[in-house]
Amino acid sequence: LVLGYSTFPKARDFLTRISIFDTLFSAIQFMGFAISGNAYMGFSTNLAYKKELFFNNKGFASHLYLNSGEDDLFIEEISSSDNTRIAVNSESKIVVHKDNVWEFWKRQRISHFSTYAYYSIGTKIRLAFEMSSRCLFYLSFPVLVIYGIIVQNPIFIFLPVALFLLRYLVQIIIVNNSGQQLKEERFYLTIPLFDILLPIVKFLLWVNHLFQRNNDFTRRVLR
């Protein structure tokens, strides 16, 4: 089972860049989990497995009622530390061309919400921990700084600022080193902005998902 990287054509507009950043971050996340033996998804546009592996595990049979996401759930079911590898060289990269990258990315994320419900408990906990810790970090940062100003205690000002800069430095190194391997564009000043905006955007998309009809994500089963 080989998990590769897919992205969108490089562009200067803000919405496309945030889509590319989230795609890169998702790849770093699921490839990192795959290396540790906890693969849970891959890009359907850049995914390879042997025919024998597919048929021996009855393919997508257990998730045929879903309109999307069966490939992710298939990966989570069959992957192990012994049979899963990632492809990060530039020759393995696939660029997906869409007329409207932002709209395509939004549909992908909304569809992913329907798949999330079928992930294992362990996968859900790992994904929820990253998002919740990120939100907690950015919510506590201004609170501590404002509190430090009010009580005139420099520790409550300098400590969160130092942690913010440390997080920012680590993100620059990890995101851009990974992007360099994948021949992706670099991100610097936009990293904190995208890091804050993406949870907000995904929350709004999740709210939109709640009002979608169930059959938008499931196939009708003929009996």
KOLSE-554640 format. One record per residue: x, y, z of N, C-alpha, C, O, CB in turn; residue number from 1. Coordinates in steps of 0.2 Angstrom, whole numbers, plus 5000, padded with zeros to 4 digits. Each point is the difference from the previous one (the first is absolute). Glycine has a CB too. Layout:
<sites>
((X,Y,Z),(X,Y,Z),(X,Y,Z),(X,Y,Z),(X,Y,Z),NUM)
...
</sites>
This chain:
<sites>
((5004,4994,5000),(4996,5006,5000),(5004,5006,5000),(5005,5001,5005),(4986,4993,5001),1)
((5009,5010,4989),(5004,5006,4999),(4996,5007,5000),(4995,5000,4996),(5013,4993,4998),2)
((4993,5011,5011),(4997,5007,5000),(5004,5005,4997),(5006,5001,5003),(4988,4995,5008),3)
((5003,5007,4984),(5004,5006,4997),(4997,5007,5001),(4995,5000,5004),(5008,4992,4987),4)
((5000,5013,5006),(4998,5007,5002),(4996,5003,4993),(5003,4999,4995),(5007,5002,5014),5)
((4985,5002,4993),(4996,5003,4994),(4999,5008,5003),(4999,5001,5005),(4995,4988,4991),6)
((5007,5015,4999),(4999,5007,5001),(4996,5004,4995),(4998,4997,4995),(5013,5003,5012),7)
((4989,5006,4993),(4997,5004,4995),(5006,5005,4997),(5005,5001,5003),(4983,4999,5003),8)
((5010,5002,4988),(5005,5005,4996),(5002,5006,5005),(4995,5003,5003),(5001,4993,4985),9)
((5010,5006,5012),(5002,5006,5004),(4996,5006,4997),(5000,5001,4994),(5011,4994,5008),10)
((4987,5009,5003),(4997,5006,4998),(5001,5005,5005),(5002,4999,5006),(4989,4995,4988),11)
((5008,5013,5004),(5001,5005,5005),(4994,5002,5004),(5000,5003,5005),(5008,5001,4987),12)
((4986,4994,5006),(4994,5002,5003),(4999,4997,5007),(5002,4994,5001),(4992,5008,4988),13)
((5003,5002,5016),(5000,4998,5007),(4996,4993,5001),(5003,4996,5003),(4998,5016,5000),14)
((4994,4987,4994),(4996,4994,5001),(5003,4994,4997),(5000,4994,5003),(4990,5013,4997),15)
((5013,4993,4995),(5004,4995,4997),(5006,4998,5005),(5001,4994,5001),(4995,5009,4987),16)
((5007,5002,5014),(5006,4999,5004),(4998,4997,5007),(5004,4995,5003),(5002,5014,4992),17)
((4988,4993,5008),(4998,4996,5006),(4998,4993,4999),(5001,4996,5004),(4995,5015,5000),18)
((5001,4988,4990),(4999,4993,4998),(5006,4996,4999),(5000,4994,5002),(4990,5010,4992),19)
((5015,4998,5003),(5006,4997,4999),(5004,4999,5007),(5002,4994,5001),(4999,5011,4988),20)
((4999,5000,5015),(5002,4999,5007),(4997,4994,5004),(5003,4996,5003),(5000,5017,4997),21)
((4990,4987,5000),(4997,4995,5003),(5001,4993,4997),(5001,4995,5004),(4990,5013,4999),22)
((5010,4992,4991),(5001,4993,4997),(5007,4998,5002),(5001,4994,5001),(4992,5009,4989),23)
((5012,5002,5010),(5007,4998,5002),(5000,4998,5007),(5003,4995,5002),(5002,5013,4990),24)
((4991,4995,5013),(5000,4998,5007),(4997,4994,5001),(5002,4996,5004),(4997,5016,4999),25)
((4995,4986,4993),(4997,4994,5000),(5005,4994,4998),(5000,4995,5003),(4989,5011,4995),26)
((5015,4995,4997),(5004,4995,4998),(5006,4999,5005),(5001,4994,5002),(4997,5009,4986),27)
((5004,5002,5015),(5005,5000,5006),(4997,4995,5005),(5003,4996,5003),(5002,5015,4995),28)
((4989,4991,5004),(4996,4996,5005),(4999,4993,4999),(5002,4996,5004),(4993,5015,4999),29)
((5002,4987,4991),(4998,4993,4999),(5007,4996,4998),(5000,4994,5001),(4988,5010,4996),30)
((5017,4999,5000),(5006,4997,4999),(5004,4998,5006),(5003,4995,5001),(4997,5011,4988),31)
((5000,4999,5016),(5003,4999,5006),(4997,4994,5004),(5003,4996,5003),(5000,5016,4997),32)
((4990,4988,5000),(4996,4995,5003),(5002,4993,4997),(5001,4995,5003),(4990,5013,5000),33)
((5010,4992,4990),(5001,4994,4996),(5007,4997,5002),(5001,4994,5001),(4992,5010,4990),34)
((5012,5001,5010),(5006,4998,5002),(5000,4996,5007),(5004,4996,5001),(5001,5014,4992),35)
((4991,4993,5011),(5000,4997,5007),(4995,4994,5000),(4999,4997,5006),(5003,5014,4999),36)
((4996,4987,4989),(4996,4994,5000),(4992,5001,5002),(4997,4995,5001),(5013,4999,5002),37)
((4988,5012,4996),(4993,5002,5001),(4997,5004,4994),(4997,5005,5001),(5006,4996,5012),38)
((4998,4996,4981),(4997,5003,4994),(4993,5000,5001),(4997,4995,5002),(5013,5001,4991),39)
((4987,5010,5005),(4992,5000,5000),(4997,5003,4994),(4994,5000,4999),(5007,5001,5013),40)
((5003,5002,4983),(4997,5003,4994),(5006,5001,4995),(5006,4999,5002),(4985,5006,5005),41)
((5007,4997,4987),(5005,5001,4995),(4996,5004,4995),(4994,5001,5000),(5013,4989,5002),42)
((4997,5013,4993),(4997,5004,4995),(4997,4995,4995),(5005,4996,4997),(5002,5014,5005),43)
((4987,4990,4996),(4998,4995,4995),(5003,5001,4993),(5000,4995,4996),(4989,5005,5011),44)
((5013,5006,4992),(5003,5002,4993),(5007,4997,5000),(5004,5000,4995),(4989,5010,5004),45)
((5010,4988,5007),(5007,4997,5000),(5001,4995,5005),(5003,5001,5005),(5001,5010,4991),46)
((4993,4983,5002),(5000,4994,5005),(5001,4994,4996),(4997,4999,4994),(4995,5007,5013),47)
((5012,4989,4995),(5001,4994,4997),(5000,4994,5005),(5002,5001,5005),(5005,5006,4986),48)
((4990,4988,5006),(5000,4994,5004),(5000,4994,4995),(4997,5001,4995),(4998,5004,5015),49)
((5007,4989,4992),(5000,4994,4996),(4993,4997,4999),(4996,5001,5005),(5015,4997,4999),50)
((4987,5000,4990),(4994,4997,4999),(4998,4994,5005),(4994,5000,5003),(5007,5003,4985),51)
((5004,4993,5014),(4999,4995,5005),(4998,5003,5007),(4995,4997,5003),(5013,4996,4991),52)
((4995,5012,5008),(4998,5003,5006),(4993,5003,5000),(4997,4999,5005),(5015,5004,4997),53)
((4986,5000,4992),(4993,5002,5000),(4995,4995,5000),(4995,5000,5004),(5010,5009,4989),54)
((4996,4985,5003),(4995,4995,5000),(5000,4996,5006),(4995,4997,5002),(5006,5003,4986),55)
((5005,4999,5015),(5000,4996,5006),(4997,5003,5006),(4998,4996,5005),(5013,4999,4991),56)
((4988,5011,5004),(4997,5004,5005),(4993,5002,4998),(4997,5005,5003),(5014,4999,5001),57)
((4986,4993,4990),(4993,5002,4998),(4999,5007,4998),(4995,5003,5000),(5001,4988,5007),58)
((5010,5012,4991),(5000,5007,4998),(4996,5005,5004),(5001,5000,5006),(5000,4995,4983),59)
((4994,5009,5008),(4996,5005,5003),(4993,4997,5002),(4996,5004,5002),(5010,5005,4991),60)
((4994,4984,5008),(4993,4997,5001),(4997,5003,5006),(4994,5001,5000),(5010,4989,4994),61)
((5000,5011,5012),(4997,5002,5006),(4998,5007,5000),(4997,5003,5005),(5010,4989,5001),62)
((4994,5012,4989),(4999,5007,5000),(4997,5002,4993),(5000,5006,4998),(5009,4996,5010),63)
((4987,4994,4989),(4997,5001,4993),(4995,5005,5001),(4998,5003,4995),(5005,4986,5001),64)
((4994,5012,5010),(4994,5004,5000),(5002,5008,5001),(4996,5004,5000),(4998,4987,5006),65)
((5013,5010,4994),(5002,5007,5000),(5002,5002,4993),(5002,4997,4996),(5003,5001,5015),66)
((4993,5009,4988),(5002,5003,4993),(5007,5002,5000),(5003,5000,4994),(4985,5004,5005),67)
((5015,4996,5006),(5007,5002,5000),(5003,4998,5007),(4997,4999,5005),(5001,5011,4987),68)
((5009,4989,5008),(5003,4999,5006),(5002,4992,5001),(5003,4998,5005),(4992,5012,5000),69)
((5002,4986,4990),(5002,4993,5001),(5007,4998,4999),(5002,4995,5003),(4987,5003,4993),70)
((5015,5006,5001),(5007,4999,4999),(5004,5001,5006),(5004,4997,5002),(4995,5006,4986),71)
((4999,5003,5016),(5003,5001,5007),(4998,4994,5004),(5005,4998,5004),(4994,5015,4994),72)
((4995,4985,5003),(4998,4995,5005),(5004,4993,4998),(5001,4996,5004),(4988,5010,4998),73)
((5011,4993,4991),(5004,4994,4998),(5007,5000,5002),(5003,4995,5003),(4990,5005,4987),74)
((5010,5006,5010),(5007,5001,5002),(5001,4998,5008),(5004,4997,5002),(4998,5012,4988),75)
((4993,4994,5013),(5001,4999,5008),(4999,4993,5001),(5003,4998,5005),(4992,5014,4997),76)
((5001,4984,4995),(4998,4993,5001),(5006,4996,4999),(5001,4995,5004),(4987,5007,4993),77)
((5015,4999,4997),(5005,4995,4998),(5008,5002,5001),(5004,4996,5000),(4988,5001,4991),78)
((5009,5009,5011),(5007,5003,5001),(5003,4997,5006),(4997,4999,5005),(5000,5011,4989),79)
((5009,4989,5006),(5004,4998,5006),(5007,5003,4999),(5002,5003,4994),(4992,4986,5008),80)
((5011,5011,5003),(5006,5002,4999),(5004,4996,4995),(5006,5002,4998),(4994,5002,5014),81)
((4998,4990,4987),(5004,4996,4995),(4998,5001,4993),(5004,4999,4995),(4997,4992,5014),82)
((4993,5011,4989),(4998,5000,4993),(4998,5007,4998),(4998,5000,4994),(4997,4989,5008),83)
((5007,5016,5001),(4999,5007,4998),(5006,5004,5000),(5004,5000,5004),(4985,4999,5001),84)
((5012,5005,4989),(5005,5004,4999),(4997,5007,4997),(4995,5000,4998),(5013,4990,5000),85)
((4997,5015,5003),(4998,5006,4997),(5004,5002,4994),(5006,4998,5000),(4990,5006,5011),86)
((5002,5000,4984),(5004,5002,4995),(5001,5008,5000),(4995,5003,4999),(5001,4987,4994),87)
((5010,5012,5008),(5001,5008,5001),(5004,5003,4995),(5002,5006,5000),(4996,4992,5012),88)
((5005,4998,4983),(5004,5003,4995),(4996,5004,4995),(4994,4998,4999),(5014,4992,5003),89)
((4995,5014,4995),(4997,5005,4995),(4996,4996,4994),(4995,5002,4998),(5013,5007,5006),90)
((4995,4985,4994),(4997,4997,4995),(4994,4997,5001),(4996,4998,4996),(5015,4999,5000),91)
((4987,5002,5011),(4994,4996,5002),(4994,5005,5001),(4995,4998,5001),(5012,4993,5004),92)
((4995,5016,4995),(4995,5005,5001),(4995,5001,4994),(5002,4999,4994),(5007,5007,5013),93)
((4985,4995,4995),(4995,5001,4995),(4996,5006,5001),(4998,5002,5006),(5000,4986,4993),94)
((5002,5016,4996),(4996,5007,5000),(4993,4999,4997),(5000,4998,4995),(5012,5008,5004),95)
((4983,4996,5005),(4993,4999,4998),(4998,5007,4998),(5000,5005,5003),(4998,4986,5005),96)
((5000,5009,4986),(4997,5007,4997),(4993,5000,5000),(4996,4996,4998),(5014,5004,4994),97)
((4988,5005,5011),(4992,5002,5001),(4999,5007,4998),(5004,5004,5001),(4995,4987,5008),98)
((4995,5010,4988),(4998,5007,4998),(5000,5004,5006),(5001,5006,5000),(4992,4990,4990),99)
((5004,5002,5016),(4999,5004,5006),(5003,4996,5006),(4997,4996,5002),(4993,5010,4993),100)
((5017,4995,5006),(5003,4996,5005),(4996,5001,5007),(5000,4995,5004),(5011,5006,4990),101)
((4988,5005,5008),(4996,5001,5006),(4994,4996,5001),(4999,4997,5005),(5006,5014,4995),102)
((4991,4989,4995),(4993,4997,5001),(5002,4992,5000),(4996,4996,5004),(4998,5013,4990),103)
((5010,4989,5002),(5002,4992,5000),(5003,4999,5007),(4998,4994,5003),(5004,5006,4985),104)
((5002,5004,5015),(5003,4998,5007),(4994,5000,5005),(5000,4996,5004),(5011,5010,4993),105)
((4984,4999,5002),(4995,5000,5005),(4996,4994,5000),(4998,4997,5005),(5002,5015,4994),106)
((4998,4985,4995),(4996,4994,4999),(5004,4994,5003),(4997,4996,5003),(4998,5009,4987),107)
((5012,4995,5009),(5004,4995,5003),(4999,5000,5008),(4999,4995,5003),(5009,5006,4987),108)
((4993,5005,5013),(5000,5000,5007),(4993,4998,5003),(4999,4997,5005),(5010,5012,4994),109)
((4986,4994,4997),(4993,4998,5003),(4999,4992,4999),(4997,4997,5004),(4998,5014,4992),110)
((5007,4986,4999),(5000,4993,4999),(5004,4996,5005),(4997,4995,5002),(5001,5007,4986),111)
((5007,5001,5014),(5004,4997,5005),(4997,5000,5007),(5001,4995,5004),(5009,5009,4990),112)
((4986,5000,5007),(4996,5000,5006),(4996,4994,5001),(4999,4997,5005),(5001,5016,4995),113)
((4997,4985,4994),(4996,4994,5000),(5004,4994,5001),(4997,4995,5003),(4995,5010,4990),114)
((5014,4995,5005),(5004,4994,5001),(5003,5000,5007),(5001,4994,5003),(5002,5006,4985),115)
((4998,5005,5015),(5003,5001,5007),(4996,4995,5005),(5003,4997,5004),(5001,5015,4993),116)
((4990,4988,5002),(4995,4996,5005),(5002,4993,5000),(4998,4996,5004),(4993,5012,4994),117)
((5012,4989,4996),(5001,4993,5000),(5008,4998,5001),(5001,4994,5000),(4990,5006,4992),118)
((5013,5005,5010),(5006,4999,5002),(5000,4996,5007),(4996,5000,5004),(5009,5010,4990),119)
((5001,4987,5007),(5001,4996,5007),(5000,5005,5005),(5002,5006,4999),(5004,4984,4996),120)
((4993,5008,5011),(5000,5005,5006),(5007,5003,5001),(5001,5006,5001),(4991,4987,5005),121)
((5014,5003,4993),(5006,5002,5000),(5002,5006,4995),(5003,5005,5002),(5000,4983,5002),122)
((4995,5011,4990),(5001,5005,4995),(4996,5006,5002),(5003,5006,4999),(4998,4985,4992),123)
((4993,5009,5011),(4996,5005,5002),(5003,5004,5005),(5001,5006,5000),(4989,4988,4997),124)
((5013,5003,5008),(5004,5003,5006),(5006,5004,4998),(5001,5005,5002),(4994,4986,5005),125)
((5009,5006,4988),(5006,5003,4998),(4998,5006,4996),(5004,5005,5001),(5002,4984,4998),126)
((4989,5011,4997),(4998,5006,4995),(4997,5005,5005),(5002,5006,4999),(4996,4987,4991),127)
((4998,5005,5015),(4997,5005,5004),(5005,5003,5004),(4999,5006,5002),(4990,4988,4998),128)
((5016,5003,5003),(5005,5003,5004),(5004,5005,4996),(5001,5006,5003),(5000,4983,5003),129)
((5001,5010,4988),(5003,5006,4996),(4996,5006,5000),(5002,5005,5001),(5004,4986,4992),130)
((4988,5008,5004),(4996,5006,4999),(4998,5003,5007),(5000,5006,5000),(4995,4989,4990),131)
((5003,5002,5015),(4998,5003,5006),(5006,5003,5004),(4999,5005,5003),(4992,4986,4998),132)
((5015,5006,4998),(5006,5003,5003),(5002,5007,4996),(5002,5005,5004),(5002,4983,5000),133)
((4995,5012,4990),(5001,5006,4996),(4996,5005,5002),(5002,5006,5001),(5002,4987,4989),134)
((4989,5006,5010),(4995,5005,5002),(5001,5002,5007),(5000,5006,5001),(4992,4989,4992),135)
((5010,5001,5012),(5001,5002,5007),(5006,5005,5000),(5001,5004,5004),(4995,4985,5000),136)
((5009,5009,4992),(5007,5004,5000),(4998,5007,4998),(5002,5005,5003),(5005,4985,4994),137)
((4989,5011,4997),(4999,5007,4997),(4995,5003,5005),(4999,5007,4999),(5004,4989,4989),138)
((4992,5001,5015),(4996,5003,5005),(5003,5003,5006),(4998,5005,5003),(4993,4987,4992),139)
((5014,5004,5008),(5003,5001,5006),(5005,5006,4999),(5002,5004,5005),(4996,4984,4999),140)
((5005,5012,4990),(5005,5005,4999),(4998,5007,5001),(5003,5004,5004),(5002,4989,4988),141)
((4990,5010,5005),(4998,5007,5002),(4997,5001,5007),(5001,5005,5003),(4997,4996,4985),142)
((4999,4994,5014),(4997,5000,5007),(5006,5001,5005),(5000,5004,5005),(4991,4989,4992),143)
((5015,5003,5002),(5005,5001,5005),(5004,5007,4999),(5002,5003,5005),(4999,4984,4995),144)
((4999,5015,4994),(5004,5006,4999),(4996,5006,5003),(5002,5004,5003),(5003,4991,4986),145)
((4988,5005,5010),(4996,5005,5002),(5000,5000,5008),(5000,5005,5003),(4993,4995,4987),146)
((5007,4994,5013),(5000,4999,5007),(5006,5003,5003),(5001,5003,5005),(4992,4987,4994),147)
((5013,5009,4997),(5006,5002,5003),(5001,5008,4999),(5003,5003,5005),(5002,4986,4991),148)
((4992,5014,4999),(5000,5007,5000),(4995,5003,5006),(5002,5005,5003),(5000,4994,4984),149)
((4993,4998,5014),(4995,5002,5005),(5003,5000,5007),(5000,5005,5004),(4991,4991,4989),150)
((5013,4998,5009),(5003,4999,5006),(5007,5003,5001),(5003,4999,5005),(4989,4991,4996),151)
((5010,5012,4993),(5007,5003,4999),(5005,4995,5002),(5005,5001,5004),(4991,5010,4998),152)
((5003,4982,4996),(5005,4995,5001),(5003,4998,4994),(4997,4997,4995),(4996,4999,5015),153)
((5014,5005,4989),(5003,4999,4993),(5000,4993,4998),(5001,4998,4994),(5006,5012,5008),154)
((4993,4985,5003),(5000,4993,4999),(4995,4998,4995),(5001,4996,4996),(5004,5002,5015),155)
((4989,5004,4991),(4994,4999,4996),(5000,5003,4993),(4995,4998,4996),(4998,5001,5015),156)
((5011,5005,4988),(5001,5003,4993),(5005,4997,4996),(4999,4998,4995),(4998,5013,5010),157)
((5009,4988,4998),(5006,4998,4997),(5000,4992,4998),(5002,4998,4995),(5004,5011,5010),158)
((4991,4987,5000),(4999,4993,5000),(4996,4998,4994),(5002,4996,4995),(4999,5003,5017),159)
((4993,5004,4987),(4996,4998,4994),(5003,5002,4994),(4999,4997,4994),(4991,5003,5013),160)
((5013,5006,4993),(5003,5002,4994),(5006,4996,4998),(5001,4998,4994),(4996,5014,5009),161)
((5007,4986,5002),(5005,4995,4998),(4998,4994,4997),(5003,4997,4996),(5004,5008,5014),162)
((4987,4992,4993),(4998,4994,4998),(4997,5000,4993),(5000,4996,4996),(4997,5001,5016),163)
((5000,5009,4986),(4997,5002,4994),(5006,5000,4995),(4999,4997,4994),(4991,5009,5011),164)
((5015,4997,4996),(5006,5000,4996),(5003,4993,4999),(5002,4999,4994),(5000,5013,5009),165)
((4998,4984,5002),(5003,4994,5000),(4996,4995,4995),(5002,4997,4996),(5003,5005,5016),166)
((4988,4999,4989),(4996,4996,4996),(5001,5002,4993),(5000,4996,4995),(4991,5003,5014),167)
((5009,5007,4990),(5001,5003,4993),(5006,4998,4997),(5000,4998,4994),(4994,5012,5009),168)
((5012,4990,5000),(5006,4997,4998),(5000,4993,4998),(5002,4998,4995),(5004,5011,5012),169)
((4991,4987,4997),(4999,4993,4999),(4996,4998,4994),(5001,4996,4996),(5000,5002,5016),170)
((4994,5006,4987),(4995,5000,4994),(5004,5001,4994),(4999,4997,4995),(4991,5006,5012),171)
((5014,5003,4993),(5004,5002,4994),(5004,4994,4998),(5001,4998,4994),(4999,5014,5009),172)
((5004,4985,5002),(5004,4995,4998),(4997,4994,4998),(5002,4997,4994),(5006,5007,5015),173)
((4987,4993,4994),(4996,4994,4998),(4997,5001,4994),(5000,4996,4995),(4999,5001,5017),174)
((4997,5008,4987),(4995,5001,4994),(5005,5001,4994),(4999,4997,4995),(4992,5008,5012),175)
((5014,4999,4993),(5004,5002,4994),(5005,4994,4999),(5002,4999,4994),(4997,5013,5008),176)
((5003,4985,5003),(5005,4994,4998),(4996,4994,4997),(5002,4997,4995),(5005,5006,5015),177)
((4987,4996,4992),(4995,4995,4997),(4998,5003,4993),(5000,4996,4995),(4996,5000,5016),178)
((5003,5010,4989),(4998,5003,4993),(5006,4999,4995),(4998,4999,4994),(4994,5009,5012),179)
((5014,4993,4996),(5005,5000,4996),(5001,4993,4997),(5002,4999,4994),(5004,5009,5013),180)
((4993,4987,4997),(5000,4993,4998),(4995,4998,4995),(5001,4997,4995),(5004,5000,5016),181)
((4989,5007,4990),(4994,4998,4995),(5000,5006,4995),(4995,5000,4996),(4999,4995,5013),182)
((5011,5009,4990),(5000,5005,4995),(4994,5005,5000),(4997,5001,4995),(5010,4991,4998),183)
((4992,5009,5013),(4994,5005,5002),(5003,5007,5001),(5005,5001,5002),(4988,4989,5002),184)
((5002,5015,4995),(5002,5007,5001),(5002,5001,5008),(4997,4996,5004),(4996,5008,4986),185)
((5010,5001,5011),(5002,5002,5007),(4995,5004,5004),(4997,5004,4996),(5015,4995,5000),186)
((4988,5000,5010),(4995,5004,5004),(5004,5003,5006),(5004,4997,5003),(4986,4996,4994),187)
((5009,5014,5004),(5004,5003,5005),(4995,5004,5004),(4997,4998,5005),(5014,5002,4989),188)
((4988,5007,5004),(4995,5004,5004),(4993,4998,5000),(4996,5002,5005),(5012,5007,4992),189)
((4990,4987,4998),(4993,4998,5000),(4999,4994,5005),(4994,4998,5001),(5005,5006,4987),190)
((5006,4993,5015),(4999,4994,5004),(4995,5001,5006),(4995,4996,5001),(5017,5000,4995),191)
((4990,5009,5008),(4995,5001,5006),(4993,5002,4997),(4995,4998,5004),(5015,5006,5003),192)
((4990,5000,4988),(4993,5002,4997),(4996,4994,4998),(4994,4999,5002),(5011,5012,4995),193)
((4998,4985,4999),(4996,4994,4998),(4999,4995,5006),(4995,4997,5000),(5011,5004,4989),194)
((4999,4999,5016),(4999,4995,5005),(4994,5002,5005),(4997,4996,5003),(5015,5002,4997),195)
((4987,5009,5000),(4994,5002,5004),(4993,5000,4996),(4995,4998,5002),(5013,5010,5004),196)
((4993,4994,4987),(4994,5000,4996),(4997,4993,4999),(4994,4999,4999),(5010,5011,4996),197)
((5000,4985,5003),(4998,4993,4998),(4995,4997,5005),(4995,4998,4998),(5015,5001,4996),198)
((4991,5001,5013),(4995,4998,5004),(4994,5003,5000),(4994,4997,5001),(5015,5000,5006),199)
((4991,5010,4992),(4994,5004,4999),(4996,4998,4994),(4994,4999,5000),(5011,5010,5006),200)
((4998,4990,4989),(4997,4999,4993),(4997,4992,5001),(4995,4999,4997),(5013,5009,4996),201)
((4996,4988,5009),(4998,4993,5001),(4994,4999,5005),(4995,4996,4998),(5016,5000,4999),202)
((4989,5008,5008),(4994,5000,5004),(4994,5003,4996),(4994,4997,5001),(5013,5005,5009),203)
((4993,5003,4986),(4995,5002,4996),(4997,4995,4995),(4994,4999,4999),(5010,5013,5003),204)
((5001,4985,4995),(4998,4994,4996),(4997,4994,5003),(4996,4997,4997),(5014,5007,4996),205)
((4992,4995,5013),(4997,4995,5004),(4993,5002,5002),(4996,4995,5000),(5015,5001,5005),206)
((4988,5010,4997),(4993,5002,5001),(4996,4999,4994),(4994,4998,5000),(5010,5010,5008),207)
((4998,4994,4986),(4997,4999,4994),(4999,4993,4998),(4994,4998,4998),(5011,5012,4998),208)
((4999,4985,5006),(5000,4993,4999),(4994,4997,5004),(4996,4996,4998),(5016,5004,5000),209)
((4987,5003,5008),(4994,4998,5005),(4993,5001,4996),(4996,4996,5002),(5011,5007,5008),210)
((4993,5002,4986),(4994,5001,4997),(4999,4997,4993),(4995,5001,4996),(5005,5010,5010),211)
((5005,4985,4992),(5000,4996,4994),(4995,4994,5001),(4999,4997,5006),(5013,5007,4991),212)
((4985,4994,4998),(4996,4994,5000),(5004,4994,5001),(5006,5000,4997),(4985,5005,4996),213)
((5007,4990,5010),(5004,4994,5001),(5002,4996,4994),(5005,4997,4999),(4989,5002,5012),214)
((5001,5001,4984),(5001,4997,4994),(5005,5004,4995),(5002,4998,4995),(4987,4997,5006),215)
((5014,5011,5001),(5005,5003,4997),(5006,4996,5000),(5005,5001,4996),(4990,5010,5006),216)
((5006,4985,5003),(5006,4997,5002),(4999,4992,5000),(5005,4996,5001),(4999,5014,5005),217)
((4990,4988,4993),(4999,4992,4999),(4996,4998,4994),(4996,5004,4998),(5004,4996,5015),218)
((5002,4994,4985),(4996,4998,4994),(4994,4996,5002),(5000,4998,5006),(5011,5001,4988),219)
((4984,5001,5002),(4994,4996,5001),(5002,4993,5000),(5003,4998,4995),(4989,5011,5001),220)
((5006,4987,5008),(5001,4993,5000),(4994,4996,4997),(4994,5001,5003),(5014,5000,5007),221)
((4992,4996,4985),(4995,4996,4997),(4998,4994,5003),(5005,4996,5001),(4998,5009,4988),222)
((4991,4993,5013),(4999,4994,5004),(4995,4996,4996),(4998,4995,5002),(5004,5011,5009),223)
</sites>
